[in-house]
Amino acid sequence: AVRGRAAPTELWGPAVWAKDEEKCRDNRSPPATIPAEIAGKSTGMPPILWSAMKRYAAEQRDAWQSLQSSRADLAQISPLLPLGKLHPALEPATTSRFFGSFPLNQDSGPCVAYLMDTTEDSDRSLDLSETGCEVHAFGCGSAVDADAGSMQVHDWCPAREAGGLQSPAEVMSLGATMQRLKHKRVDILRLQLGSLKAWKEFLPQVTEADSKIRQMSVRLCMADGDQDQSASEVIAVLLRLFDSGFWVVANHISQDKPSCRDFLLLHVGVKESADFPEIAWRRLDDLSRSSRVKLEKGLVEHKDSTNEPPFEKSEISLPIAVPLIDHDWRAGDGQGNKNLVGMDLLAKEGRKCVVYGMGIAGDPSFELKMANLGCETHAFDCTVDPKAEHVFQKPFIFHHWCIGEKVKEGDKAFGNEYLQGRDAQAMQFKTLHETMQELGHTSINVLKFDIEGFEWGLFENVIFKGAHIEQISFELHTMRANPTFVPQSVSACKDSVAVSRLFLTLYDLGFRVIS
């Protein structure tokens, strides 16, 4: 029942769905054709999501600075790059030493890893062979096993001076080491440091070769007398690294050495040049592909499909967490509060924010919220009187037309609750392309629609053709929708196979389901 009204059983229910499924199997529409310049290309990190992550990093950096003046514990140093809030599989506990999909070899050549150990007992568990990298080990005064398998062992230490070493060793700066070994970059720099002194002497030199190091995995083991000043000293170096483009991804107690802490840092860049690390996005893209595989399975017809819920194969492909998204996607939050990414950032930092709300009916709460956030907000509905109190002289701009193909008087769609008794000739319809041209827009930040089944035509005729839209928030109606409100002429054959095909096409267009 919807709004207390039940649909007649002869029009709606399992018996009707079963008959319709049989018809649909023999009359399935062909898949949408995605423009060649779009199909199969990774879109990379969405700008609004990256803005939300940068704001989070700035807030955590401020928290670090407040810790410097207190006797804080190292555990209070929170990560700046909240990868775990993008996907549970990227939680810090799972990224303790290295980050990325192995092997790390890229188109730019084989990856290079440096392993440096300044402690008295070399940790042989730090095996980098799984990365597929060209591995170089530096003793730095510790006993590095000469029989180190695939590793190349060197008897000098990439340091500017020997003060932080446990025993004398030849020293050479990190930059000079890379030049000597003819390396233009280092994909993994693995450091094991035996004191705060070593931390302060080794890490700052990394800033001299910041753009040449992709990620650092640092194990800090405290020496006697280090604890009293540990937090402020560690934070001071981390802030210097941050200013050079290195962001902390993980910070936790070493699993195999409880007296030590492991830090993982990725090179992001400095200020305006900061960008989400490519290796992190590739890992995230790998994780989201499982949702695509599931959707592909949903395209296979089977005789029990009538009993399968329409959204069985549709799942979250990018499970973003608060504060990067408005609220927990498992909870839901009503019609007016759509679960958008970086909602309060849409109209900040010099952005021009354009929002389209299609299908306002009697609830303008979403459009009001977006307009009050500073977005240029347009609401469209040909079934609402322009003088109605909920749309007249509001902070958003109301347009008395519907977006889509024109509905004719004889169409079965006029059985829809919202269209009954209306004059088809008096109702104005415009395509999304026509609307954007008329309003002078080349792109849309948020497109929201709840248009009772007519969204299928919008997807096929507009969105699948590559419209420039950053976020889409919509209701999707299937053949099981109540025909009192959703015309059967537009929802027919919209079963689990059609739903899987729609979300598969969206995936290939670069969209990821976040809520």
C-alpha positions in Angstrom: 0.0 0.0 0.0 1.2 3.5 -0.8 -0.4 6.4 1.1 -3.0 4.1 2.4 -4.3 3.0 -1.0 -3.9 -0.5 -2.3 -3.6 -1.4 -5.9 -6.2 -3.8 -7.4 -4.9 -7.4 -7.2 -5.7 -8.0 -10.9 -3.3 -5.3 -11.8 -0.5 -5.8 -9.3 1.0 -8.7 -7.5 3.1 -12.0 -8.0 0.6 -13.5 -10.4 0.8 -10.5 -12.7 4.5 -10.2 -12.4 5.0 -13.9 -13.4 3.0 -13.3 -16.6 4.9 -10.1 -17.4 8.3 -11.8 -16.9 7.4 -14.4 -19.5 6.6 -11.6 -22.0 9.8 -9.7 -21.1 12.1 -12.6 -21.8 11.1 -12.6 -25.5 10.9 -8.8 -25.8 14.0 -7.6 -24.0 15.3 -4.2 -25.1 19.0 -4.1 -26.3 21.7 -2.8 -24.0 22.4 0.9 -24.1 25.3 2.0 -26.4 27.8 4.0 -24.4 29.7 6.7 -26.3 33.1 5.4 -27.4 35.0 8.3 -25.7 33.5 7.3 -22.3 33.2 3.5 -22.3 35.6 1.6 -20.2 37.7 4.6 -19.0 38.4 5.1 -15.4 37.2 8.5 -14.2 39.5 8.8 -11.2 38.7 10.4 -7.9 35.5 12.6 -8.2 36.5 16.3 -7.4 33.8 16.8 -4.8 34.9 13.6 -2.9 38.6 14.7 -3.0 37.5 18.2 -1.6 35.8 16.4 1.3 38.9 14.4 2.0 41.1 17.5 1.9 38.9 19.2 4.4 39.0 16.1 6.7 42.8 16.2 6.4 43.0 19.9 7.4 40.8 19.2 10.4 43.1 16.4 11.5 46.2 18.5 11.0 44.8 21.1 13.3 44.1 18.4 15.9 47.8 17.3 15.6 49.0 20.8 16.4 46.9 20.9 19.5 48.5 17.6 20.6 51.9 19.1 20.4 51.4 21.3 23.5 50.0 18.4 25.6 51.5 15.1 26.9 49.6 13.2 24.1 50.0 9.5 23.3 51.2 8.5 19.9 47.9 6.6 19.3 46.2 10.0 19.2 47.9 10.9 15.9 45.0 10.2 13.6 45.5 9.5 9.8 45.1 12.5 7.4 44.0 10.4 4.4 40.9 8.5 5.6 41.1 5.6 3.2 39.0 3.4 5.5 36.1 5.8 5.0 36.2 5.1 1.3 36.1 1.3 1.7 36.3 -1.0 4.8 39.0 -3.0 3.1 41.3 0.1 3.2 41.1 0.4 7.0 44.5 1.3 8.5 44.8 -2.1 10.1 45.0 -3.7 6.7 47.5 -1.2 5.3 50.2 -1.4 7.9 53.3 -1.8 5.7 52.6 -1.2 2.0 49.7 0.1 0.0 48.4 -0.9 -3.4 47.6 -3.9 -5.6 50.6 -6.3 -6.0 52.7 -6.4 -8.0 53.3 -2.7 -8.0 55.0 -2.6 -11.4 53.5 0.1 -13.6 53.6 1.3 -17.2 56.4 3.7 -16.2 58.7 0.7 -15.4 59.4 -1.8 -12.7 58.7 -0.5 -9.1 61.7 0.2 -6.8 61.7 -0.5 -3.1 64.3 0.7 -0.5 64.6 -1.1 2.9 66.6 0.7 5.6 67.1 -0.6 9.1 68.9 1.4 11.9 68.1 -1.0 14.7 70.4 -3.5 16.3 68.3 -6.5 15.2 67.4 -6.5 11.6 63.7 -7.6 11.1 63.8 -10.3 8.5 59.9 -10.2 8.4 60.1 -7.1 6.3 60.1 -9.1 3.1 59.2 -7.0 0.0 59.3 -9.8 -2.5 55.5 -9.9 -2.6 55.4 -6.5 -4.2 57.2 -7.6 -7.3 59.6 -4.7 -6.9 63.3 -4.3 -7.4 64.4 -4.4 -3.7 67.5 -2.7 -2.3 68.4 -3.2 1.4 70.7 -0.9 3.3 72.3 -2.0 6.6 72.7 1.4 8.1 74.7 -0.3 10.9 72.4 -3.3 11.4 73.1 -6.8 10.4 71.5 -7.2 7.0 71.7 -10.8 5.7 73.9 -10.9 2.7 72.0 -13.9 1.5 68.8 -11.9 1.0 67.2 -13.8 -1.9 66.0 -11.3 -4.5 67.2 -8.3 -2.5 70.3 -6.3 -3.5 72.2 -5.5 -0.3 74.3 -2.4 0.0 76.9 -1.5 2.7 76.1 2.2 3.0 73.2 4.1 4.5 71.0 6.7 2.8 71.5 9.4 5.5 73.1 12.8 5.7 75.1 11.9 8.9 75.8 8.8 11.0 74.5 10.2 14.3 71.3 8.1 14.4 73.0 4.8 13.5 73.6 2.0 16.0 77.1 1.4 14.6 79.4 3.2 12.1 78.4 2.9 8.5 79.2 4.8 5.3 76.5 7.4 4.7 75.2 8.9 1.6 72.1 11.2 1.2 68.9 9.6 -0.2 69.1 11.8 -3.3 72.7 10.7 -3.9 71.7 7.0 -3.3 69.0 7.3 -6.0 71.5 8.9 -8.4 74.1 6.3 -7.7 71.6 3.4 -8.3 70.1 5.3 -11.3 66.6 5.4 -9.9 64.3 8.3 -10.9 61.8 7.4 -8.2 61.2 5.0 -5.2 57.8 3.4 -5.0 58.3 2.1 -1.4 60.6 3.5 1.2 60.6 1.1 4.2 62.3 2.5 7.3 62.9 0.8 10.6 64.1 3.4 13.1 65.5 2.6 16.5 65.1 6.0 18.3 63.5 9.4 18.1 67.0 10.7 17.2 67.0 8.5 14.1 63.4 9.6 13.3 64.4 13.3 13.4 67.6 12.8 11.3 66.3 10.4 8.7 62.8 11.6 7.8 63.4 15.3 7.1 65.8 14.4 4.2 62.8 12.7 2.5 61.4 16.2 2.0 64.4 16.9 -0.4 63.1 14.2 -2.7 59.4 14.4 -2.0 58.0 13.9 -5.5 60.3 11.0 -6.2 59.0 8.8 -3.3 55.5 7.3 -3.7 54.9 5.9 -0.2 56.8 5.4 3.0 56.3 2.6 5.6 58.0 3.7 8.8 58.5 1.6 12.0 59.5 3.7 15.0 61.0 1.8 18.0 61.6 4.0 21.0 65.0 4.1 22.8 65.3 4.6 26.6 64.3 8.2 27.5 62.3 8.8 24.3 58.8 8.4 25.8 58.6 11.8 27.6 58.9 13.8 24.4 57.7 11.3 21.9 54.4 12.8 20.7 55.5 16.4 20.2 58.7 15.2 18.4 57.0 12.8 16.2 54.2 15.3 15.3 56.8 18.0 14.5 58.4 15.7 11.8 55.0 14.5 10.5 53.9 18.1 10.1 57.1 18.8 8.1 56.4 15.8 5.9 52.8 16.9 5.4 54.0 20.3 4.2 56.2 18.3 1.7 53.2 16.3 0.4 53.2 13.2 2.6 50.0 12.3 4.3 49.7 9.7 7.1 47.4 6.8 6.1 47.9 4.5 9.1 49.3 4.7 12.6 49.1 1.8 15.0 51.1 -0.5 17.2 53.3 -3.0 15.3 51.7 -6.4 15.4 55.0 -8.3 15.7 56.8 -5.7 17.9 54.4 -4.2 20.5 57.0 -1.7 21.6 57.1 -0.1 18.2 54.6 1.9 16.0 54.0 1.6 12.3 53.2 4.6 10.2 52.2 4.5 6.5 52.4 7.7 4.4 51.4 8.3 0.8 52.7 11.1 -1.3 49.8 13.3 -2.2 51.4 16.6 -3.1 51.5 20.1 -1.8 48.5 22.6 -1.5 47.0 23.2 -5.0 49.0 20.4 -6.6 47.8 17.8 -4.1 45.9 15.0 -5.8 44.5 11.7 -4.6 47.3 9.1 -5.0 47.0 7.0 -8.2 47.9 3.8 -6.5 45.2 4.3 -3.9 42.6 5.0 -6.6 43.7 1.8 -8.5 43.2 -0.2 -5.4 39.8 1.3 -4.8 38.9 0.6 -8.4 39.9 -3.0 -8.0 37.7 -3.4 -4.9 34.6 -1.8 -6.7 34.9 -4.3 -9.6 33.3 -7.0 -7.6 30.0 -5.1 -7.8 30.3 -5.0 -11.6 30.9 -8.8 -11.7 27.7 -9.3 -9.6 25.7 -7.0 -12.0 27.0 -9.1 -15.0 25.6 -12.2 -13.3 22.3 -10.4 -13.0 22.0 -10.2 -16.8 21.5 -13.9 -17.0 17.9 -14.9 -17.5 16.6 -17.8 -15.3 13.2 -19.3 -14.6 13.1 -18.2 -11.0 13.7 -14.5 -11.9 10.1 -13.7 -11.0 10.8 -14.5 -7.4 14.1 -12.5 -7.3 13.9 -9.1 -5.8 14.6 -6.5 -8.5 17.6 -5.0 -6.7 19.2 -8.4 -5.7 22.3 -7.8 -7.8 22.7 -4.1 -7.1 25.0 -3.2 -4.3 27.1 -0.4 -2.9 30.3 -0.2 -5.0 31.9 2.7 -3.1 30.8 2.5 0.6 31.8 6.0 1.6 31.4 6.8 5.3 30.6 9.9 7.3 31.9 12.6 7.2 32.7 12.3 3.5 29.0 11.5 2.9 26.0 13.1 4.6 24.8 10.1 6.6 25.3 6.3 7.0 24.0 4.7 3.9 22.5 1.8 5.9 20.2 4.1 7.8 18.5 6.2 5.1 17.2 9.6 5.9 14.0 10.5 4.2 13.0 12.3 1.0 14.5 15.8 1.7 17.9 14.7 2.9 19.6 13.0 0.0 22.9 11.2 0.8 25.3 13.3 -1.2 29.1 13.6 -1.1 30.5 16.8 0.3 27.1 18.4 0.4 28.2 21.5 2.3 31.2 22.0 0.1 29.3 22.1 -3.2 29.0 25.9 -3.3 32.3 26.6 -1.5 36.0 27.1 -2.6 34.9 29.1 -5.7 32.7 26.4 -7.1 29.6 27.2 -9.1 27.0 24.6 -7.9 24.1 23.8 -10.2 21.3 21.5 -8.9 18.3 20.2 -10.8 15.3 18.7 -8.9 12.9 16.8 -11.1 9.5 15.7 -9.7 8.9 18.0 -6.7 5.2 17.1 -6.2 4.3 18.5 -2.7 7.7 18.2 -1.1 10.3 20.9 -1.8 12.5 20.1 1.2 15.5 18.9 -0.9 15.4 21.9 -3.3 15.1 24.3 -0.3 18.1 22.7 1.4 20.3 22.9 -1.7 19.3 26.5 -2.3 20.1 27.4 1.3 23.5 25.8 0.9 24.3 28.3 -1.9 23.6 26.2 -5.0 21.8 27.6 -8.0 18.8 25.3 -7.6 16.1 24.6 -10.2 13.0 22.6 -9.6 10.9 21.1 -12.5 7.3 19.8 -12.3 4.5 20.2 -14.9 1.9 18.8 -12.4 2.4 21.6 -9.8 0.7 25.0 -9.9 3.5 27.7 -10.1 1.4 29.7 -7.6 1.3 26.8 -5.1 2.6 27.9 -1.7 5.4 25.3 -1.5 7.0 26.5 -4.8 6.0 30.2 -5.1 8.7 32.8 -4.3 11.1 30.2 -2.8 14.9 30.5 -2.8 15.0 27.9 -5.6 13.8 28.6 -9.1 10.6 26.7 -10.1 9.9 25.8 -13.7 6.5 24.7 -14.8 7.6 22.0 -17.1 8.5 18.3 -16.9 11.8 17.0 -18.2 11.4 14.1 -20.6 9.4 13.0 -23.6 5.9 14.5 -23.9 3.0 12.4 -22.6 0.0 12.3 -24.9 -3.7 12.2 -23.8 -4.2 8.6 -24.9 -1.1 7.2 -23.2 -1.6 4.7 -20.5 0.6 6.9 -18.3 -2.5 9.1 -17.7 -3.6 6.4 -15.3 -0.9 7.7 -13.0 -2.2 9.4 -9.8 -0.3 12.6 -10.6 -1.6 12.9 -14.2 -5.3 12.0 -13.8 -7.7 14.8 -14.8 -5.0 16.9 -16.4 -5.0 18.4 -19.9 -2.2 16.8 -21.9 -2.0 19.7 -24.3 -1.5 22.2 -21.4 1.4 20.2 -19.9 4.8 21.4 -21.1 7.7 18.9 -21.6 11.3 19.6 -22.4 14.3 17.3 -22.8 17.2 17.7 -20.3 19.4 18.9 -23.2 16.9 21.6 -24.1 16.5 22.6 -20.5 20.3 23.0 -20.0 20.6 25.0 -23.2 17.8 27.3 -22.2 19.2 27.9 -18.7 22.8 28.2 -19.9 24.3 25.2 -18.2 26.9 22.8 -19.6 27.1 20.6 -16.5 25.1 19.7 -13.4 26.5 19.1 -10.0 23.5 17.2 -8.6 20.6 15.8 -10.6 17.8 14.5 -8.4 14.7 12.9 -9.8 11.6 11.0 -8.5 9.5 10.8 -11.6 7.4 7.7 -11.0 8.9 5.3 -13.6 9.7 7.9 -16.3 13.3 7.8 -15.1 14.0 4.8 -17.4 13.5 7.0 -20.4 15.7 9.7 -18.9 18.5 7.2 -18.4 18.2 5.8 -21.9 17.8 9.1 -23.8 20.0 11.4 -21.8 22.3 10.1 -19.0 23.5 7.1 -21.0 24.5 9.4 -23.8 27.2 11.0 -21.6 25.5 14.1 -20.0 27.9 16.0 -17.7 26.5 15.2 -14.2 28.6 14.8 -11.1 26.1 13.2 -8.7 22.7 11.6 -9.3 20.1 11.0 -6.6 17.0 9.1 -7.8 14.2 6.7 -7.1 14.1 3.8 -9.4 10.7 2.1 -10.0 10.4 -1.4 -11.3 7.5 -3.6 -12.6 6.6 -4.3 -9.0 5.8 -0.6 -8.3 2.2 0.3 -7.4 0.4 1.1 -10.7 -1.7 3.7 -8.9 1.3 5.9 -9.0 3.7 4.4 -11.5 2.2 3.8 -15.0 2.6 0.2 -16.2 3.4 1.5 -19.6 6.8 2.8 -18.3 7.5 0.1 -15.7 6.7 -3.0 -17.8 9.7 -5.4 -18.0 11.7 -3.4 -15.5 12.7 -6.5 -13.6 15.9 -7.6 -11.9 17.6 -8.1 -15.3 16.7 -4.6 -16.4 17.9 -3.2 -13.1 21.2 -5.0 -13.4 21.7 -3.7 -16.9 20.9 -0.1 -15.8 23.5 -0.2 -13.0 26.0 -1.9 -15.1 25.7 0.8 -17.7 26.1 3.5 -15.0 29.2 1.7 -13.7 30.7 1.7 -17.2 29.9 5.4 -17.5 32.1 6.0 -14.4 29.3 6.3 -11.8 29.7 4.4 -8.5 26.8 3.6 -6.1 27.5 5.1 -2.8 24.2 4.9 -1.0 
